[in-house]
Amino acid sequence: MTDTPDPAAKAAANQMWGGRFADGPDAIMEAINASISFDKRLAAQDIAGSRAHAEMLGATGILESSDVAAIREGLLTVLSEIEAGTFQFSAALEDIHMNVEARLKEIVGEPAGRLHTGRSRNDQVATDFKLWVRDQLDATEQALQALIAALLDQAEAGADWVMPGFTHLQTAQPVTWGHHMMAYVEMFGRDLSRVRDARARMNTSPLGAAALAGTSFPIDREMTAKALGFDAPAANSLDAVSDRDFALEFLSTASICAVHLSRFAEELVIWSSAQFRFVTLSDRFSTGSSIMPQKKNPDAAELIRAKVGRIFGAQTALMMVMKGLPLAYSKDMQEDKEQVFDAADNLMLALAAMTGMVSDMTANRAALAAAAGAGFSTATDLADWLVRVLGLPFREAHHITGSLVALAEERGCDLPDLTLEDMQVGHAGITSDVFDVLGVDNSVASRTSYGGTAPEQVRAQIARWKE
Ligand code: ARG
């Protein structure tokens, strides 16, 4: 692309809005004003919007059908030039809207000048950007579905594999691998529903709101809305050109999803360490060290953990851009696009990398099981047994169990390794039946409450999600 101002292009820019101007813009003015370096990403949407607008102008009799035919053909030529990479973008023409229109004029001549009837760049950019964000929401939905499918596969394979469950990152109670995977399915499932909500809410067409007040031409906004796949025209023209909620909602949805990704990424970093060995990440999603030959680093997980920084940063940035803006359009709003593009690109990359990592990773069943029993993870089961079988109040059972944990700690063993005599020091009524609940498999199997970690509950969750 050519970002350098050339006199011919400058003359063309002046033809767009320069009627009252004697001078072209200062180079610095052009540098701060131009958005073409990034909004060229909206080219396909811009041309789709123009095509819908032109057809409508023809159908309503605002333009002659011969003009519409010329515009239609010309726009297709412009699109093919952009797709082929031969289109010369010009910073002097500011943005994608004027770049496309100026080229259209070169190709079809006079009819190009009629395309902007009953429309403004304000409704044009809102329409283009909405179409882009809508595509992105659809792509995010698909990426989330792929990640959820990968997690369901992991959950199904290890629905009854025991592992330690943590609170405060301290061993708490045994859980199942499948249950842990399904926790993320719930999170990414909520992200999916937020994506769908955002899409449903944003799907109204700004096109035809014109600069801010609508137009005196007898346009048909229903027709353009329908042609562009919108549910309806946006109902208030002032709002239509100045609304960027759809971008903010995309960014907040993306931010929450990135938070979820970062939490899982952090667990993978911990779990793949030599101290944990809960999972082995594939070579395809790891890197080596240039100095330490033994290293296999979880770089993808670390980068996914970090992505939330720029994605949430984009949300904060656009919130601050929009804050306090009076109605309707202000040029401030041109600052919306780079934030959304960057956040969208990085979210897609993070989702794809996470899906790849999850599909490829191996859970180390033996390491998970060994860790599951460590750290007195079945102490709650012992306390519950004292309540259930001996009828003790829970507080007393808690106290007795605590003293037995202290005893085991002193002996350097785990709870199931204590003898019955040891146990009876805690309470004389304890029988050998107690050892049944001290095993981690029995512990998880007993947690059959709805949403609990018992394999049968986990399998029910998996079945529900697979529907
Ligand atoms: N490049 C502008 C943007 O991204 C397009 C709209 C310009 N509208 C205007 N009245 N100057 O927001």
Residues whose N, C-alpha, C, O or C-beta is under 5 A from the ligand:
A	BS01	LIG	S35 D95 R121 N122 V125 M333 Q334
